[in-house]
Amino acid sequence: MITKDISIEDLVRELPSAVKYLMEKGIKCLACGEPIWGTLESAAKEKGFSDKEIEKFVTDLNNLKNNNS
């Protein structure tokens, strides 16, 4: 299960399609082909997203993961 505390590295490894989702939200998750450091929450907060918006990202990413399995 994906949570707001998942590292970007683990998220990208577990759900490669998360890269496109996050990029569409303006959250950069790769630099030079490598995942950035930090968690989903910290990356989203750096871009000014609220806790409620981050909860929506977590829900969306879990739905994406469940639909891909």
N, CA and C atoms as an extended XYZ file, in Angstrom:
207
Properties=species:S:1:pos:R:3:atomname:S:1:resname:S:1:resid:I:1 pbc="F F F"
N         0.844       -1.192        0.000 N   MET     1
C         0.000        0.000        0.000 CA  MET     1
C         0.884        1.249        0.000 C   MET     1
N         0.506        2.194       -0.791 N   ILE     2
C         1.231        3.455       -0.886 CA  ILE     2
C         0.704        4.406        0.186 C   ILE     2
N         1.632        5.049        0.892 N   THR     3
C         1.272        6.052        1.893 CA  THR     3
C         2.029        7.337        1.586 C   THR     3
N         1.683        8.404        2.289 N   LYS     4
C         2.380        9.679        2.078 CA  LYS     4
C         3.836        9.595        2.506 C   LYS     4
N         4.172        8.599        3.328 N   ASP     5
C         5.531        8.440        3.844 CA  ASP     5
C         6.419        7.573        2.961 C   ASP     5
N         5.880        7.068        1.849 N   ILE     6
C         6.694        6.233        0.963 CA  ILE     6
C         7.804        7.090        0.345 C   ILE     6
N         8.986        6.515        0.246 N   SER     7
C        10.070        7.260       -0.410 CA  SER     7
C         9.775        7.315       -1.905 C   SER     7
N        10.229        8.381       -2.529 N   ILE     8
C        10.043        8.518       -3.976 CA  ILE     8
C        10.693        7.337       -4.690 C   ILE     8
N        11.864        6.930       -4.213 N   GLU     9
C        12.568        5.796       -4.823 CA  GLU     9
C        11.714        4.532       -4.782 C   GLU     9
N        11.128        4.225       -3.611 N   ASP    10
C        10.282        3.036       -3.494 CA  ASP    10
C         9.019        3.169       -4.337 C   ASP    10
N         8.442        4.366       -4.368 N   LEU    11
C         7.232        4.592       -5.156 CA  LEU    11
C         7.491        4.332       -6.638 C   LEU    11
N         8.591        4.869       -7.150 N   VAL    12
C         8.917        4.699       -8.572 CA  VAL    12
C         9.219        3.234       -8.888 C   VAL    12
N         9.885        2.559       -7.961 N   ARG    13
C        10.196        1.140       -8.168 CA  ARG    13
C         8.911        0.304       -8.138 C   ARG    13
N         8.037        0.606       -7.188 N   GLU    14
C         6.802       -0.163       -7.003 CA  GLU    14
C         5.756        0.154       -8.070 C   GLU    14
N         5.720        1.404       -8.507 N   LEU    15
C         4.688        1.844       -9.449 CA  LEU    15
C         5.301        2.823      -10.460 C   LEU    15
N         5.966        2.299      -11.487 N   PRO    16
C         6.622        3.182      -12.465 CA  PRO    16
C         5.687        4.224      -13.085 C   PRO    16
N         4.417        3.898      -13.220 N   SER    17
C         3.477        4.862      -13.810 CA  SER    17
C         3.232        6.062      -12.897 C   SER    17
N         3.707        6.003      -11.651 N   ALA    18
C         3.584        7.143      -10.741 CA  ALA    18
C         4.380        8.340      -11.248 C   ALA    18
N         5.446        8.082      -12.007 N   VAL    19
C         6.273        9.176      -12.536 CA  VAL    19
C         5.407       10.115      -13.371 C   VAL    19
N         4.642        9.558      -14.292 N   LYS    20
C         3.778       10.384      -15.156 CA  LYS    20
C         2.731       11.113      -14.321 C   LYS    20
N         2.104       10.410      -13.382 N   TYR    21
C         1.076       11.019      -12.531 CA  TYR    21
C         1.654       12.221      -11.782 C   TYR    21
N         2.800       12.029      -11.135 N   LEU    22
C         3.396       13.106      -10.348 CA  LEU    22
C         3.856       14.267      -11.227 C   LEU    22
N         4.411       13.959      -12.389 N   MET    23
C         4.854       15.020      -13.298 CA  MET    23
C         3.662       15.867      -13.753 C   MET    23
N         2.511       15.227      -13.966 N   GLU    24
C         1.301       15.966      -14.346 CA  GLU    24
C         0.858       16.913      -13.237 C   GLU    24
N         1.203       16.588      -11.996 N   LYS    25
C         0.867       17.429      -10.844 CA  LYS    25
C         1.954       18.472      -10.579 C   LYS    25
N         3.036       18.422      -11.356 N   GLY    26
C         4.121       19.376      -11.174 CA  GLY    26
C         5.145       18.948      -10.143 C   GLY    26
N         5.089       17.673       -9.743 N   ILE    27
C         6.026       17.153       -8.750 CA  ILE    27
C         7.120       16.391       -9.477 C   ILE    27
N         8.315       16.926       -9.417 N   LYS    28
C         9.457       16.283      -10.068 CA  LYS    28
C         9.902       15.111       -9.203 C   LYS    28
N         9.965       13.935       -9.799 N   CYS    29
C        10.353       12.763       -9.017 CA  CYS    29
C        11.601       12.083       -9.550 C   CYS    29
N        12.127       12.579      -10.655 N   LEU    30
C        13.363       12.034      -11.217 CA  LEU    30
C        14.321       13.176      -11.531 C   LEU    30
N        15.602       12.911      -11.319 N   ALA    31
C        16.657       13.848      -11.706 CA  ALA    31
C        17.765       13.022      -12.341 C   ALA    31
N        18.096       13.333      -13.561 N   CYS    32
C        19.127       12.570      -14.296 CA  CYS    32
C        18.806       11.077      -14.324 C   CYS    32
N        17.522       10.746      -14.431 N   GLY    33
C        17.115        9.349      -14.526 CA  GLY    33
C        17.053        8.618      -13.204 C   GLY    33
N        17.375        9.296      -12.102 N   GLU    34
C        17.349        8.671      -10.779 CA  GLU    34
C        16.245        9.312       -9.942 C   GLU    34
N        15.569        8.512       -9.086 N   PRO    35
C        14.543        9.080       -8.214 CA  PRO    35
C        15.145       10.120       -7.265 C   PRO    35
N        14.380       11.175       -6.990 N   ILE    36
C        14.843       12.179       -6.039 CA  ILE    36
C        14.729       11.629       -4.622 C   ILE    36
N        15.437       12.252       -3.699 N   TRP    37
C        15.385       11.847       -2.298 CA  TRP    37
C        14.109       12.386       -1.670 C   TRP    37
N        13.694       11.764       -0.593 N   GLY    38
C        12.548       12.252        0.159 CA  GLY    38
C        11.325       11.386       -0.031 C   GLY    38
N        10.267       11.820        0.615 N   THR    39
C         9.010       11.085        0.582 CA  THR    39
C         8.026       11.757       -0.367 C   THR    39
N         6.962       11.051       -0.647 N   LEU    40
C         5.879       11.619       -1.447 CA  LEU    40
C         5.378       12.900       -0.785 C   LEU    40
N         5.187       12.849        0.527 N   GLU    41
C         4.689       14.019        1.249 CA  GLU    41
C         5.659       15.198        1.143 C   GLU    41
N         6.945       14.959        1.359 N   SER    42
C         7.904       16.071        1.323 CA  SER    42
C         8.005       16.666       -0.081 C   SER    42
N         7.963       15.820       -1.110 N   ALA    43
C         8.021       16.315       -2.489 CA  ALA    43
C         6.790       17.162       -2.810 C   ALA    43
N         5.627       16.721       -2.347 N   ALA    44
C         4.389       17.463       -2.599 CA  ALA    44
C         4.365       18.771       -1.807 C   ALA    44
N         4.819       18.734       -0.559 N   LYS    45
C         4.835       19.950        0.269 CA  LYS    45
C         5.772       20.996       -0.321 C   LYS    45
N         6.895       20.548       -0.907 N   GLU    46
C         7.826       21.488       -1.545 CA  GLU    46
C         7.147       22.262       -2.663 C   GLU    46
N         6.137       21.658       -3.274 N   LYS    47
C         5.399       22.308       -4.361 CA  LYS    47
C         4.152       23.025       -3.859 C   LYS    47
N         3.958       23.066       -2.527 N   GLY    48
C         2.859       23.829       -1.955 CA  GLY    48
C         1.533       23.106       -1.845 C   GLY    48
N         1.529       21.793       -2.003 N   PHE    49
C         0.275       21.050       -1.894 CA  PHE    49
C        -0.135       20.897       -0.433 C   PHE    49
N        -1.438       20.924       -0.184 N   SER    50
C        -1.986       20.789        1.166 CA  SER    50
C        -2.055       19.322        1.576 C   SER    50
N        -2.286       19.099        2.879 N   ASP    51
C        -2.436       17.730        3.376 CA  ASP    51
C        -3.590       17.022        2.667 C   ASP    51
N        -4.682       17.750        2.430 N   LYS    52
C        -5.845       17.158        1.755 CA  LYS    52
C        -5.490       16.745        0.326 C   LYS    52
N        -4.736       17.583       -0.368 N   GLU    53
C        -4.320       17.252       -1.736 CA  GLU    53
C        -3.382       16.046       -1.737 C   GLU    53
N        -2.512       15.976       -0.741 N   ILE    54
C        -1.587       14.845       -0.644 CA  ILE    54
C        -2.357       13.556       -0.387 C   ILE    54
N        -3.390       13.617        0.454 N   GLU    55
C        -4.239       12.439        0.693 CA  GLU    55
C        -4.878       11.977       -0.615 C   GLU    55
N        -5.288       12.936       -1.455 N   LYS    56
C        -5.881       12.594       -2.759 CA  LYS    56
C        -4.847       11.917       -3.650 C   LYS    56
N        -3.597       12.402       -3.633 N   PHE    57
C        -2.528       11.762       -4.410 CA  PHE    57
C        -2.357       10.315       -3.971 C   PHE    57
N        -2.348       10.091       -2.646 N   VAL    58
C        -2.174        8.734       -2.113 CA  VAL    58
C        -3.309        7.835       -2.597 C   VAL    58
N        -4.543        8.334       -2.521 N   THR    59
C        -5.699        7.566       -2.992 CA  THR    59
C        -5.575        7.270       -4.483 C   THR    59
N        -5.253        8.294       -5.264 N   ASP    60
C        -5.113        8.115       -6.714 CA  ASP    60
C        -4.020        7.105       -7.050 C   ASP    60
N        -2.878        7.201       -6.374 N   LEU    61
C        -1.761        6.296       -6.659 CA  LEU    61
C        -2.093        4.861       -6.267 C   LEU    61
N        -2.803        4.677       -5.150 N   ASN    62
C        -3.226        3.325       -4.771 CA  ASN    62
C        -4.222        2.767       -5.779 C   ASN    62
N        -5.128        3.608       -6.274 N   ASN    63
C        -6.068        3.161       -7.310 CA  ASN    63
C        -5.327        2.795       -8.589 C   ASN    63
N        -4.338        3.589       -8.952 N   LEU    64
C        -3.523        3.310      -10.131 CA  LEU    64
C        -2.798        1.977       -9.962 C   LEU    64
N        -2.251        1.767       -8.791 N   LYS    65
C        -1.548        0.507       -8.506 CA  LYS    65
C        -2.505       -0.676       -8.593 C   LYS    65
N        -3.682       -0.540       -7.998 N   ASN    66
C        -4.657       -1.637       -8.006 CA  ASN    66
C        -5.161       -1.934       -9.413 C   ASN    66
N        -5.276       -0.906      -10.242 N   ASN    67
C        -5.736       -1.103      -11.619 CA  ASN    67
C        -4.665       -1.714      -12.507 C   ASN    67
N        -3.397       -1.560      -12.109 N   ASN    68
C        -2.287       -2.114      -12.889 CA  ASN    68
C        -1.966       -3.548      -12.508 C   ASN    68
N        -2.536       -4.032      -11.387 N   SER    69
C        -2.191       -5.397      -10.964 CA  SER    69
C        -3.112       -6.428      -11.544 C   SER    69
